[in-house]
């Protein structure tokens, strides 16, 4: 057996003991009051008696807009490093980014044509 394998196995065993010890310590040192009356009461933004039910159904449009926001927001994550390194990437990098932006624009046109963003 190599020294690295022995060292790695010892480290894994120590990490396991530390995790089990932390879990057991949190059980012992944590609060023991399981049936606290205040724990089971409703509380919503400072209002102790909320109005309305909890089974409200939201329109799927809210979720669609949120997913589209995340999709087009991720575009910025790819565009920022490109903008920082545009001189090193040259014309090939410029072409690739225009292709990427063109695909995103085509997706936006598709969403617009399907009227996914209309709130009728």
PyMOL commands that set and color helices and strands:
alter all, ss='L'
color gray80, all
select helices_A, chain A and resi 3-29+38-40+60-84+86-113
alter helices_A, ss='H'
color red, helices_A
deselect
rebuild
show_as cartoon
